[in-house]
Amino acid sequence: MKLYREAKKMNCTPIEYVERIRPIFNEAWRVLDIEYSRFIRTTDRSHINVVKNLAMKLYESGEIYLGTYSGLYCVDCERYYTKKELIDGKL
C-alpha cells in the first residue's frame, strides 16, 4: 500500500515507481558491501510461481483459510495494534 501511495504521488504505476528507486537500493548494497548472486523482483515470473506454490501448500495444509478479518491495522507502520495501544483513539 505504501508503494502504491508513493507511485500515485509520482503519477506512475507501482512497478514504474520501484524501477525509479531501485538505484538507491543498489547503491546501499554497494556501500554496505552486500553481494548477491541473483537480484529477484517480486514481479519476476519465477518468484510469482514460488509464492503461488507456497501459498497453495499452506492453503492445502489449513494454514490459510477463508474468513472474516478485522483489526486496527496501520499501513504506515505495517502492523496491527490493540485498543490498549491506541493514543487518543488513533493509531
mmCIF file as gemmi writes it, N, C-alpha and C atoms, coordinates in Angstrom:
data_model
loop_
_atom_site.group_PDB
_atom_site.id
_atom_site.type_symbol
_atom_site.label_atom_id
_atom_site.label_alt_id
_atom_site.label_comp_id
_atom_site.label_asym_id
_atom_site.label_entity_id
_atom_site.label_seq_id
_atom_site.pdbx_PDB_ins_code
_atom_site.Cartn_x
_atom_site.Cartn_y
_atom_site.Cartn_z
_atom_site.occupancy
_atom_site.B_iso_or_equiv
_atom_site.pdbx_formal_charge
_atom_site.auth_seq_id
_atom_site.auth_asym_id
_atom_site.pdbx_PDB_model_num
ATOM 1 N N . MET Axp A 1 ? 0.821 -1.183 0 1 0 ? 1 A 1
ATOM 2 C CA . MET Axp A 1 ? 0 0 0 1 0 ? 1 A 1
ATOM 3 C C . MET Axp A 1 ? 0.873 1.258 0 1 0 ? 1 A 1
ATOM 4 N N . LYS Axp A 2 ? 1.986 1.194 0.747 1 0 ? 2 A 1
ATOM 5 C CA . LYS Axp A 2 ? 2.858 2.365 0.791 1 0 ? 2 A 1
ATOM 6 C C . LYS Axp A 2 ? 3.464 2.634 -0.586 1 0 ? 2 A 1
ATOM 7 N N . LEU Axp A 3 ? 3.879 1.586 -1.275 1 0 ? 3 A 1
ATOM 8 C CA . LEU Axp A 3 ? 4.432 1.766 -2.621 1 0 ? 3 A 1
ATOM 9 C C . LEU Axp A 3 ? 3.368 2.313 -3.566 1 0 ? 3 A 1
ATOM 10 N N . TYR Axp A 4 ? 2.158 1.805 -3.443 1 0 ? 4 A 1
ATOM 11 C CA . TYR Axp A 4 ? 1.053 2.284 -4.272 1 0 ? 4 A 1
ATOM 12 C C . TYR Axp A 4 ? 0.83 3.774 -4.056 1 0 ? 4 A 1
ATOM 13 N N . ARG Axp A 5 ? 0.816 4.176 -2.796 1 0 ? 5 A 1
ATOM 14 C CA . ARG Axp A 5 ? 0.598 5.592 -2.481 1 0 ? 5 A 1
ATOM 15 C C . ARG Axp A 5 ? 1.699 6.473 -3.078 1 0 ? 5 A 1
ATOM 16 N N . GLU Axp A 6 ? 2.948 6.033 -2.914 1 0 ? 6 A 1
ATOM 17 C CA . GLU Axp A 6 ? 4.067 6.816 -3.441 1 0 ? 6 A 1
ATOM 18 C C . GLU Axp A 6 ? 4.024 6.871 -4.962 1 0 ? 6 A 1
ATOM 19 N N . ALA Axp A 7 ? 3.679 5.755 -5.598 1 0 ? 7 A 1
ATOM 20 C CA . ALA Axp A 7 ? 3.578 5.73 -7.061 1 0 ? 7 A 1
ATOM 21 C C . ALA Axp A 7 ? 2.494 6.69 -7.53 1 0 ? 7 A 1
ATOM 22 N N . LYS Axp A 8 ? 1.387 6.688 -6.818 1 0 ? 8 A 1
ATOM 23 C CA . LYS Axp A 8 ? 0.282 7.582 -7.188 1 0 ? 8 A 1
ATOM 24 C C . LYS Axp A 8 ? 0.733 9.043 -7.107 1 0 ? 8 A 1
ATOM 25 N N . LYS Axp A 9 ? 1.509 9.384 -6.064 1 0 ? 9 A 1
ATOM 26 C CA . LYS Axp A 9 ? 2.037 10.741 -5.923 1 0 ? 9 A 1
ATOM 27 C C . LYS Axp A 9 ? 2.935 11.107 -7.11 1 0 ? 9 A 1
ATOM 28 N N . MET Axp A 10 ? 3.673 10.112 -7.611 1 0 ? 10 A 1
ATOM 29 C CA . MET Axp A 10 ? 4.603 10.338 -8.721 1 0 ? 10 A 1
ATOM 30 C C . MET Axp A 10 ? 3.923 10.157 -10.076 1 0 ? 10 A 1
ATOM 31 N N . ASN Axp A 11 ? 2.608 9.886 -10.038 1 0 ? 11 A 1
ATOM 32 C CA . ASN Axp A 11 ? 1.829 9.7 -11.259 1 0 ? 11 A 1
ATOM 33 C C . ASN Axp A 11 ? 2.371 8.561 -12.129 1 0 ? 11 A 1
ATOM 34 N N . CYS Axp A 12 ? 2.651 7.428 -11.481 1 0 ? 12 A 1
ATOM 35 C CA . CYS Axp A 12 ? 3.145 6.269 -12.213 1 0 ? 12 A 1
ATOM 36 C C . CYS Axp A 12 ? 2.598 4.998 -11.551 1 0 ? 12 A 1
ATOM 37 N N . THR Axp A 13 ? 2.88 3.857 -12.152 1 0 ? 13 A 1
ATOM 38 C CA . THR Axp A 13 ? 2.438 2.585 -11.578 1 0 ? 13 A 1
ATOM 39 C C . THR Axp A 13 ? 3.408 2.181 -10.472 1 0 ? 13 A 1
ATOM 40 N N . PRO Axp A 14 ? 3.001 1.277 -9.581 1 0 ? 14 A 1
ATOM 41 C CA . PRO Axp A 14 ? 3.928 0.798 -8.552 1 0 ? 14 A 1
ATOM 42 C C . PRO Axp A 14 ? 5.206 0.19 -9.147 1 0 ? 14 A 1
ATOM 43 N N . ILE Axp A 15 ? 5.082 -0.536 -10.242 1 0 ? 15 A 1
ATOM 44 C CA . ILE Axp A 15 ? 6.269 -1.137 -10.867 1 0 ? 15 A 1
ATOM 45 C C . ILE Axp A 15 ? 7.199 -0.044 -11.397 1 0 ? 15 A 1
ATOM 46 N N . GLU Axp A 16 ? 6.628 0.978 -12.028 1 0 ? 16 A 1
ATOM 47 C CA . GLU Axp A 16 ? 7.444 2.089 -12.518 1 0 ? 16 A 1
ATOM 48 C C . GLU Axp A 16 ? 8.126 2.824 -11.364 1 0 ? 16 A 1
ATOM 49 N N . TYR Axp A 17 ? 7.41 2.994 -10.267 1 0 ? 17 A 1
ATOM 50 C CA . TYR Axp A 17 ? 7.977 3.664 -9.094 1 0 ? 17 A 1
ATOM 51 C C . TYR Axp A 17 ? 9.154 2.877 -8.533 1 0 ? 17 A 1
ATOM 52 N N . VAL Axp A 18 ? 8.982 1.58 -8.402 1 0 ? 18 A 1
ATOM 53 C CA . VAL Axp A 18 ? 10.052 0.734 -7.863 1 0 ? 18 A 1
ATOM 54 C C . VAL Axp A 18 ? 11.282 0.792 -8.775 1 0 ? 18 A 1
ATOM 55 N N . GLU Axp A 19 ? 11.052 0.815 -10.074 1 0 ? 19 A 1
ATOM 56 C CA . GLU Axp A 19 ? 12.167 0.947 -11.014 1 0 ? 19 A 1
ATOM 57 C C . GLU Axp A 19 ? 12.924 2.254 -10.788 1 0 ? 19 A 1
ATOM 58 N N . ARG Axp A 20 ? 12.197 3.305 -10.476 1 0 ? 20 A 1
ATOM 59 C CA . ARG Axp A 20 ? 12.826 4.611 -10.25 1 0 ? 20 A 1
ATOM 60 C C . ARG Axp A 20 ? 13.694 4.621 -8.993 1 0 ? 20 A 1
ATOM 61 N N . ILE Axp A 21 ? 13.254 3.911 -7.943 1 0 ? 21 A 1
ATOM 62 C CA . ILE Axp A 21 ? 14.001 3.941 -6.676 1 0 ? 21 A 1
ATOM 63 C C . ILE Axp A 21 ? 15.013 2.808 -6.542 1 0 ? 21 A 1
ATOM 64 N N . ARG Axp A 22 ? 15.006 1.88 -7.485 1 0 ? 22 A 1
ATOM 65 C CA . ARG Axp A 22 ? 15.934 0.739 -7.42 1 0 ? 22 A 1
ATOM 66 C C . ARG Axp A 22 ? 17.383 1.169 -7.279 1 0 ? 22 A 1
ATOM 67 N N . PRO Axp A 23 ? 17.864 2.189 -8 1 0 ? 23 A 1
ATOM 68 C CA . PRO Axp A 23 ? 19.274 2.586 -7.848 1 0 ? 23 A 1
ATOM 69 C C . PRO Axp A 23 ? 19.661 2.954 -6.421 1 0 ? 23 A 1
ATOM 70 N N . ILE Axp A 24 ? 18.729 3.465 -5.655 1 0 ? 24 A 1
ATOM 71 C CA . ILE Axp A 24 ? 19.007 3.809 -4.254 1 0 ? 24 A 1
ATOM 72 C C . ILE Axp A 24 ? 19.392 2.555 -3.482 1 0 ? 24 A 1
ATOM 73 N N . PHE Axp A 25 ? 18.654 1.478 -3.707 1 0 ? 25 A 1
ATOM 74 C CA . PHE Axp A 25 ? 18.939 0.225 -3.012 1 0 ? 25 A 1
ATOM 75 C C . PHE Axp A 25 ? 20.224 -0.405 -3.524 1 0 ? 25 A 1
ATOM 76 N N . ASN Axp A 26 ? 20.44 -0.353 -4.834 1 0 ? 26 A 1
ATOM 77 C CA . ASN Axp A 26 ? 21.682 -0.893 -5.394 1 0 ? 26 A 1
ATOM 78 C C . ASN Axp A 26 ? 22.898 -0.188 -4.783 1 0 ? 26 A 1
ATOM 79 N N . GLU Axp A 27 ? 22.803 1.125 -4.626 1 0 ? 27 A 1
ATOM 80 C CA . GLU Axp A 27 ? 23.893 1.886 -4.023 1 0 ? 27 A 1
ATOM 81 C C . GLU Axp A 27 ? 24.062 1.521 -2.553 1 0 ? 27 A 1
ATOM 82 N N . ALA Axp A 28 ? 22.964 1.323 -1.845 1 0 ? 28 A 1
ATOM 83 C CA . ALA Axp A 28 ? 23.042 0.927 -0.431 1 0 ? 28 A 1
ATOM 84 C C . ALA Axp A 28 ? 23.738 -0.416 -0.288 1 0 ? 28 A 1
ATOM 85 N N . TRP Axp A 29 ? 23.408 -1.377 -1.156 1 0 ? 29 A 1
ATOM 86 C CA . TRP Axp A 29 ? 24.054 -2.698 -1.075 1 0 ? 29 A 1
ATOM 87 C C . TRP Axp A 29 ? 25.556 -2.535 -1.337 1 0 ? 29 A 1
ATOM 88 N N . ARG Axp A 30 ? 25.917 -1.669 -2.291 1 0 ? 30 A 1
ATOM 89 C CA . ARG Axp A 30 ? 27.333 -1.455 -2.601 1 0 ? 30 A 1
ATOM 90 C C . ARG Axp A 30 ? 28.056 -0.85 -1.394 1 0 ? 30 A 1
ATOM 91 N N . VAL Axp A 31 ? 27.483 0.197 -0.815 1 0 ? 31 A 1
ATOM 92 C CA . VAL Axp A 31 ? 28.094 0.866 0.339 1 0 ? 31 A 1
ATOM 93 C C . VAL Axp A 31 ? 28.217 -0.082 1.525 1 0 ? 31 A 1
ATOM 94 N N . LEU Axp A 32 ? 27.216 -0.921 1.719 1 0 ? 32 A 1
ATOM 95 C CA . LEU Axp A 32 ? 27.222 -1.871 2.836 1 0 ? 32 A 1
ATOM 96 C C . LEU Axp A 32 ? 28.004 -3.148 2.521 1 0 ? 32 A 1
ATOM 97 N N . ASP Axp A 33 ? 28.572 -3.198 1.328 1 0 ? 33 A 1
ATOM 98 C CA . ASP Axp A 33 ? 29.358 -4.347 0.883 1 0 ? 33 A 1
ATOM 99 C C . ASP Axp A 33 ? 28.537 -5.646 0.922 1 0 ? 33 A 1
ATOM 100 N N . ILE Axp A 34 ? 27.29 -5.528 0.457 1 0 ? 34 A 1
ATOM 101 C CA . ILE Axp A 34 ? 26.402 -6.686 0.38 1 0 ? 34 A 1
ATOM 102 C C . ILE Axp A 34 ? 26.414 -7.198 -1.056 1 0 ? 34 A 1
ATOM 103 N N . GLU Axp A 35 ? 26.725 -8.464 -1.191 1 0 ? 35 A 1
ATOM 104 C CA . GLU Axp A 35 ? 26.751 -9.074 -2.52 1 0 ? 35 A 1
ATOM 105 C C . GLU Axp A 35 ? 25.61 -10.069 -2.647 1 0 ? 35 A 1
ATOM 106 N N . TYR Axp A 36 ? 25.147 -10.238 -3.844 1 0 ? 36 A 1
ATOM 107 C CA . TYR Axp A 36 ? 24.114 -11.233 -4.106 1 0 ? 36 A 1
ATOM 108 C C . TYR Axp A 36 ? 24.389 -11.846 -5.472 1 0 ? 36 A 1
ATOM 109 N N . SER Axp A 37 ? 23.98 -13.099 -5.628 1 0 ? 37 A 1
ATOM 110 C CA . SER Axp A 37 ? 24.23 -13.788 -6.892 1 0 ? 37 A 1
ATOM 111 C C . SER Axp A 37 ? 23.076 -13.612 -7.871 1 0 ? 37 A 1
ATOM 112 N N . ARG Axp A 38 ? 21.925 -13.216 -7.351 1 0 ? 38 A 1
ATOM 113 C CA . ARG Axp A 38 ? 20.763 -13.029 -8.214 1 0 ? 38 A 1
ATOM 114 C C . ARG Axp A 38 ? 19.843 -11.988 -7.593 1 0 ? 38 A 1
ATOM 115 N N . PHE Axp A 39 ? 19.464 -11.007 -8.384 1 0 ? 39 A 1
ATOM 116 C CA . PHE Axp A 39 ? 18.537 -9.972 -7.929 1 0 ? 39 A 1
ATOM 117 C C . PHE Axp A 39 ? 17.134 -10.427 -8.31 1 0 ? 39 A 1
ATOM 118 N N . ILE Axp A 40 ? 16.298 -10.68 -7.323 1 0 ? 40 A 1
ATOM 119 C CA . ILE Axp A 40 ? 14.956 -11.188 -7.572 1 0 ? 40 A 1
ATOM 120 C C . ILE Axp A 40 ? 13.939 -10.095 -7.299 1 0 ? 40 A 1
ATOM 121 N N . ARG Axp A 41 ? 13.075 -9.892 -8.257 1 0 ? 41 A 1
ATOM 122 C CA . ARG Axp A 41 ? 11.98 -8.942 -8.092 1 0 ? 41 A 1
ATOM 123 C C . ARG Axp A 41 ? 10.704 -9.724 -7.776 1 0 ? 41 A 1
ATOM 124 N N . THR Axp A 42 ? 9.841 -9.114 -7.018 1 0 ? 42 A 1
ATOM 125 C CA . THR Axp A 42 ? 8.573 -9.791 -6.716 1 0 ? 42 A 1
ATOM 126 C C . THR Axp A 42 ? 7.725 -9.954 -7.962 1 0 ? 42 A 1
ATOM 127 N N . THR Axp A 43 ? 8.042 -9.213 -9.01 1 0 ? 43 A 1
ATOM 128 C CA . THR Axp A 43 ? 7.301 -9.33 -10.273 1 0 ? 43 A 1
ATOM 129 C C . THR Axp A 43 ? 7.917 -10.357 -11.219 1 0 ? 43 A 1
ATOM 130 N N . ASP Axp A 44 ? 9.059 -10.954 -10.857 1 0 ? 44 A 1
ATOM 131 C CA . ASP Axp A 44 ? 9.674 -11.993 -11.693 1 0 ? 44 A 1
ATOM 132 C C . ASP Axp A 44 ? 8.78 -13.225 -11.731 1 0 ? 44 A 1
ATOM 133 N N . ARG Axp A 45 ? 8.633 -13.797 -12.907 1 0 ? 45 A 1
ATOM 134 C CA . ARG Axp A 45 ? 7.795 -14.985 -13.071 1 0 ? 45 A 1
ATOM 135 C C . ARG Axp A 45 ? 8.217 -16.097 -12.106 1 0 ? 45 A 1
ATOM 136 N N . SER Axp A 46 ? 9.525 -16.326 -11.948 1 0 ? 46 A 1
ATOM 137 C CA . SER Axp A 46 ? 9.995 -17.394 -11.05 1 0 ? 46 A 1
ATOM 138 C C . SER Axp A 46 ? 9.574 -17.119 -9.603 1 0 ? 46 A 1
ATOM 139 N N . HIS Axp A 47 ? 9.635 -15.868 -9.184 1 0 ? 47 A 1
ATOM 140 C CA . HIS Axp A 47 ? 9.219 -15.518 -7.827 1 0 ? 47 A 1
ATOM 141 C C . HIS Axp A 47 ? 7.717 -15.724 -7.66 1 0 ? 47 A 1
ATOM 142 N N . ILE Axp A 48 ? 6.956 -15.283 -8.637 1 0 ? 48 A 1
ATOM 143 C CA . ILE Axp A 48 ? 5.498 -15.443 -8.583 1 0 ? 48 A 1
ATOM 144 C C . ILE Axp A 48 ? 5.127 -16.916 -8.465 1 0 ? 48 A 1
ATOM 145 N N . ASN Axp A 49 ? 5.782 -17.774 -9.241 1 0 ? 49 A 1
ATOM 146 C CA . ASN Axp A 49 ? 5.479 -19.21 -9.202 1 0 ? 49 A 1
ATOM 147 C C . ASN Axp A 49 ? 5.82 -19.83 -7.851 1 0 ? 49 A 1
ATOM 148 N N . VAL Axp A 50 ? 6.945 -19.445 -7.268 1 0 ? 50 A 1
ATOM 149 C CA . VAL Axp A 50 ? 7.331 -19.972 -5.955 1 0 ? 50 A 1
ATOM 150 C C . VAL Axp A 50 ? 6.31 -19.551 -4.899 1 0 ? 50 A 1
ATOM 151 N N . VAL Axp A 51 ? 5.902 -18.288 -4.931 1 0 ? 51 A 1
ATOM 152 C CA . VAL Axp A 51 ? 4.93 -17.788 -3.953 1 0 ? 51 A 1
ATOM 153 C C . VAL Axp A 51 ? 3.582 -18.485 -4.13 1 0 ? 51 A 1
ATOM 154 N N . LYS Axp A 52 ? 3.149 -18.682 -5.373 1 0 ? 52 A 1
ATOM 155 C CA . LYS Axp A 52 ? 1.883 -19.382 -5.626 1 0 ? 52 A 1
ATOM 156 C C . LYS Axp A 52 ? 1.936 -20.799 -5.082 1 0 ? 52 A 1
ATOM 157 N N . ASN Axp A 53 ? 3.048 -21.502 -5.341 1 0 ? 53 A 1
ATOM 158 C CA . ASN Axp A 53 ? 3.185 -22.881 -4.852 1 0 ? 53 A 1
ATOM 159 C C . ASN Axp A 53 ? 3.199 -22.931 -3.332 1 0 ? 53 A 1
ATOM 160 N N . LEU Axp A 54 ? 3.913 -22.019 -2.707 1 0 ? 54 A 1
ATOM 161 C CA . LEU Axp A 54 ? 3.957 -21.977 -1.245 1 0 ? 54 A 1
ATOM 162 C C . LEU Axp A 54 ? 2.578 -21.672 -0.671 1 0 ? 54 A 1
ATOM 163 N N . ALA Axp A 55 ? 1.894 -20.694 -1.247 1 0 ? 55 A 1
ATOM 164 C CA . ALA Axp A 55 ? 0.557 -20.34 -0.768 1 0 ? 55 A 1
ATOM 165 C C . ALA Axp A 55 ? -0.402 -21.517 -0.916 1 0 ? 55 A 1
ATOM 166 N N . MET Axp A 56 ? -0.297 -22.251 -2.012 1 0 ? 56 A 1
ATOM 167 C CA . MET Axp A 56 ? -1.172 -23.407 -2.212 1 0 ? 56 A 1
ATOM 168 C C . MET Axp A 56 ? -0.889 -24.485 -1.175 1 0 ? 56 A 1
ATOM 169 N N . LYS Axp A 57 ? 0.383 -24.731 -0.879 1 0 ? 57 A 1
ATOM 170 C CA . LYS Axp A 57 ? 0.733 -25.727 0.151 1 0 ? 57 A 1
ATOM 171 C C . LYS Axp A 57 ? 0.186 -25.301 1.512 1 0 ? 57 A 1
ATOM 172 N N . LEU Axp A 58 ? 0.317 -24.02 1.834 1 0 ? 58 A 1
ATOM 173 C CA . LEU Axp A 58 ? -0.216 -23.53 3.11 1 0 ? 58 A 1
ATOM 174 C C . LEU Axp A 58 ? -1.735 -23.647 3.146 1 0 ? 58 A 1
ATOM 175 N N . TYR Axp A 59 ? -2.39 -23.345 2.037 1 0 ? 59 A 1
ATOM 176 C CA . TYR Axp A 59 ? -3.851 -23.465 1.959 1 0 ? 59 A 1
ATOM 177 C C . TYR Axp A 59 ? -4.278 -24.92 2.132 1 0 ? 59 A 1
ATOM 178 N N . GLU Axp A 60 ? -3.614 -25.81 1.418 1 0 ? 60 A 1
ATOM 179 C CA . GLU Axp A 60 ? -3.962 -27.235 1.486 1 0 ? 60 A 1
ATOM 180 C C . GLU Axp A 60 ? -3.727 -27.823 2.873 1 0 ? 60 A 1
ATOM 181 N N . SER Axp A 61 ? -2.769 -27.271 3.619 1 0 ? 61 A 1
ATOM 182 C CA . SER Axp A 61 ? -2.494 -27.767 4.974 1 0 ? 61 A 1
ATOM 183 C C . SER Axp A 61 ? -3.383 -27.099 6.025 1 0 ? 61 A 1
ATOM 184 N N . GLY Axp A 62 ? -4.231 -26.162 5.588 1 0 ? 62 A 1
ATOM 185 C CA . GLY Axp A 62 ? -5.143 -25.498 6.517 1 0 ? 62 A 1
ATOM 186 C C . GLY Axp A 62 ? -4.573 -24.265 7.193 1 0 ? 62 A 1
ATOM 187 N N . GLU Axp A 63 ? -3.361 -23.88 6.838 1 0 ? 63 A 1
ATOM 188 C CA . GLU Axp A 63 ? -2.744 -22.696 7.443 1 0 ? 63 A 1
ATOM 189 C C . GLU Axp A 63 ? -3.346 -21.396 6.909 1 0 ? 63 A 1
ATOM 190 N N . ILE Axp A 64 ? -3.876 -21.448 5.687 1 0 ? 64 A 1
ATOM 191 C CA . ILE Axp A 64 ? -4.565 -20.302 5.093 1 0 ? 64 A 1
ATOM 192 C C . ILE Axp A 64 ? -6.017 -20.721 4.895 1 0 ? 64 A 1
ATOM 193 N N . TYR Axp A 65 ? -6.934 -19.907 5.342 1 0 ? 65 A 1
ATOM 194 C CA . TYR Axp A 65 ? -8.343 -20.26 5.223 1 0 ? 65 A 1
ATOM 195 C C . TYR Axp A 65 ? -9.167 -18.997 4.999 1 0 ? 65 A 1
ATOM 196 N N . LEU Axp A 66 ? -10.35 -19.205 4.424 1 0 ? 66 A 1
ATOM 197 C CA . LEU Axp A 66 ? -11.262 -18.097 4.22 1 0 ? 66 A 1
ATOM 198 C C . LEU Axp A 66 ? -11.873 -17.696 5.548 1 0 ? 66 A 1
ATOM 199 N N . GLY Axp A 67 ? -12.031 -16.426 5.749 1 0 ? 67 A 1
ATOM 200 C CA . GLY Axp A 67 ? -12.621 -15.959 6.983 1 0 ? 67 A 1
ATOM 201 C C . GLY Axp A 67 ? -12.851 -14.465 6.932 1 0 ? 67 A 1
ATOM 202 N N . THR Axp A 68 ? -13.336 -13.941 8.021 1 0 ? 68 A 1
ATOM 203 C CA . THR Axp A 68 ? -13.53 -12.507 8.136 1 0 ? 68 A 1
ATOM 204 C C . THR Axp A 68 ? -12.438 -11.979 9.046 1 0 ? 68 A 1
ATOM 205 N N . TYR Axp A 69 ? -11.727 -11.002 8.547 1 0 ? 69 A 1
ATOM 206 C CA . TYR Axp A 69 ? -10.617 -10.449 9.3 1 0 ? 69 A 1
ATOM 207 C C . TYR Axp A 69 ? -10.921 -8.995 9.641 1 0 ? 69 A 1
ATOM 208 N N . SER Axp A 70 ? -10.57 -8.627 10.838 1 0 ? 70 A 1
ATOM 209 C CA . SER Axp A 70 ? -10.719 -7.232 11.231 1 0 ? 70 A 1
ATOM 210 C C . SER Axp A 70 ? -9.643 -6.905 12.239 1 0 ? 70 A 1
ATOM 211 N N . GLY Axp A 71 ? -9.35 -5.663 12.347 1 0 ? 71 A 1
ATOM 212 C CA . GLY Axp A 71 ? -8.337 -5.256 13.296 1 0 ? 71 A 1
ATOM 213 C C . GLY Axp A 71 ? -7.942 -3.818 13.06 1 0 ? 71 A 1
ATOM 214 N N . LEU Axp A 72 ? -7.095 -3.344 13.904 1 0 ? 72 A 1
ATOM 215 C CA . LEU Axp A 72 ? -6.61 -1.969 13.845 1 0 ? 72 A 1
ATOM 216 C C . LEU Axp A 72 ? -5.244 -1.996 13.169 1 0 ? 72 A 1
ATOM 217 N N . TYR Axp A 73 ? -5.261 -1.918 11.842 1 0 ? 73 A 1
ATOM 218 C CA . TYR Axp A 73 ? -4.03 -2.029 11.071 1 0 ? 73 A 1
ATOM 219 C C . TYR Axp A 73 ? -3.563 -0.661 10.612 1 0 ? 73 A 1
ATOM 220 N N . CYS Axp A 74 ? -2.286 -0.402 10.788 1 0 ? 74 A 1
ATOM 221 C CA . CYS Axp A 74 ? -1.668 0.847 10.347 1 0 ? 74 A 1
ATOM 222 C C . CYS Axp A 74 ? -0.794 0.531 9.133 1 0 ? 74 A 1
ATOM 223 N N . VAL Axp A 75 ? -1.171 1.071 7.979 1 0 ? 75 A 1
ATOM 224 C CA . VAL Axp A 75 ? -0.409 0.828 6.754 1 0 ? 75 A 1
ATOM 225 C C . VAL Axp A 75 ? 1.009 1.366 6.901 1 0 ? 75 A 1
ATOM 226 N N . ASP Axp A 76 ? 1.164 2.575 7.44 1 0 ? 76 A 1
ATOM 227 C CA . ASP Axp A 76 ? 2.485 3.174 7.569 1 0 ? 76 A 1
ATOM 228 C C . ASP Axp A 76 ? 3.408 2.366 8.48 1 0 ? 76 A 1
ATOM 229 N N . CYS Axp A 77 ? 2.872 1.811 9.547 1 0 ? 77 A 1
ATOM 230 C CA . CYS Axp A 77 ? 3.667 1.01 10.487 1 0 ? 77 A 1
ATOM 231 C C . CYS Axp A 77 ? 3.772 -0.456 10.057 1 0 ? 77 A 1
ATOM 232 N N . GLU Axp A 78 ? 2.877 -0.868 9.181 1 0 ? 78 A 1
ATOM 233 C CA . GLU Axp A 78 ? 2.78 -2.25 8.715 1 0 ? 78 A 1
ATOM 234 C C . GLU Axp A 78 ? 2.596 -3.225 9.885 1 0 ? 78 A 1
ATOM 235 N N . ARG Axp A 79 ? 1.663 -2.871 10.753 1 0 ? 79 A 1
ATOM 236 C CA . ARG Axp A 79 ? 1.369 -3.759 11.879 1 0 ? 79 A 1
ATOM 237 C C . ARG Axp A 79 ? -0.029 -3.5 12.43 1 0 ? 79 A 1
ATOM 238 N N . TYR Axp A 80 ? -0.513 -4.477 13.191 1 0 ? 80 A 1
ATOM 239 C CA . TYR Axp A 80 ? -1.79 -4.348 13.879 1 0 ? 80 A 1
ATOM 240 C C . TYR Axp A 80 ? -1.539 -3.818 15.28 1 0 ? 80 A 1
ATOM 241 N N . TYR Axp A 81 ? -2.529 -3.105 15.807 1 0 ? 81 A 1
ATOM 242 C CA . TYR Axp A 81 ? -2.473 -2.58 17.161 1 0 ? 81 A 1
ATOM 243 C C . TYR Axp A 81 ? -3.678 -3.062 17.954 1 0 ? 81 A 1
ATOM 244 N N . THR Axp A 82 ? -3.507 -3.159 19.259 1 0 ? 82 A 1
ATOM 245 C CA . THR Axp A 82 ? -4.633 -3.451 20.135 1 0 ? 82 A 1
ATOM 246 C C . THR Axp A 82 ? -5.265 -2.125 20.541 1 0 ? 82 A 1
ATOM 247 N N . LYS Axp A 83 ? -6.487 -2.178 21.07 1 0 ? 83 A 1
ATOM 248 C CA . LYS Axp A 83 ? -7.149 -0.949 21.51 1 0 ? 83 A 1
ATOM 249 C C . LYS Axp A 83 ? -6.349 -0.271 22.623 1 0 ? 83 A 1
ATOM 250 N N . LYS Axp A 84 ? -5.669 -1.062 23.447 1 0 ? 84 A 1
ATOM 251 C CA . LYS Axp A 84 ? -4.873 -0.503 24.535 1 0 ? 84 A 1
ATOM 252 C C . LYS Axp A 84 ? -3.692 0.307 24.015 1 0 ? 84 A 1
ATOM 253 N N . GLU Axp A 85 ? -3.228 -0.011 22.819 1 0 ? 85 A 1
ATOM 254 C CA . GLU Axp A 85 ? -2.068 0.684 22.252 1 0 ? 85 A 1
ATOM 255 C C . GLU Axp A 85 ? -2.418 1.999 21.583 1 0 ? 85 A 1
ATOM 256 N N . LEU Axp A 86 ? -3.699 2.262 21.412 1 0 ? 86 A 1
ATOM 257 C CA . LEU Axp A 86 ? -4.12 3.498 20.767 1 0 ? 86 A 1
ATOM 258 C C . LEU Axp A 86 ? -3.855 4.694 21.663 1 0 ? 86 A 1
ATOM 259 N N . ILE Axp A 87 ? -3.492 5.804 21.047 1 0 ? 87 A 1
ATOM 260 C CA . ILE Axp A 87 ? -3.292 7.059 21.758 1 0 ? 87 A 1
ATOM 261 C C . ILE Axp A 87 ? -4.374 8.011 21.285 1 0 ? 87 A 1
ATOM 262 N N . ASP Axp A 88 ? -5.176 8.476 22.194 1 0 ? 88 A 1
ATOM 263 C CA . ASP Axp A 88 ? -6.28 9.375 21.857 1 0 ? 88 A 1
ATOM 264 C C . ASP Axp A 88 ? -7.21 8.772 20.809 1 0 ? 88 A 1
ATOM 265 N N . GLY Axp A 89 ? -7.37 7.452 20.847 1 0 ? 89 A 1
ATOM 266 C CA . GLY Axp A 89 ? -8.274 6.777 19.931 1 0 ? 89 A 1
ATOM 267 C C . GLY Axp A 89 ? -7.767 6.671 18.5 1 0 ? 89 A 1
ATOM 268 N N . LYS Axp A 90 ? -6.484 6.966 18.288 1 0 ? 90 A 1
ATOM 269 C CA . LYS Axp A 90 ? -5.911 6.917 16.946 1 0 ? 90 A 1
ATOM 270 C C . LYS Axp A 90 ? -4.716 5.972 16.898 1 0 ? 90 A 1
ATOM 271 N N . LEU Axp A 91 ? -4.449 5.463 15.702 1 0 ? 91 A 1
ATOM 272 C CA . LEU Axp A 91 ? -3.238 4.637 15.509 1 0 ? 91 A 1
ATOM 273 C C . LEU Axp A 91 ? -2.03 5.518 15.463 1 0 ? 91 A 1
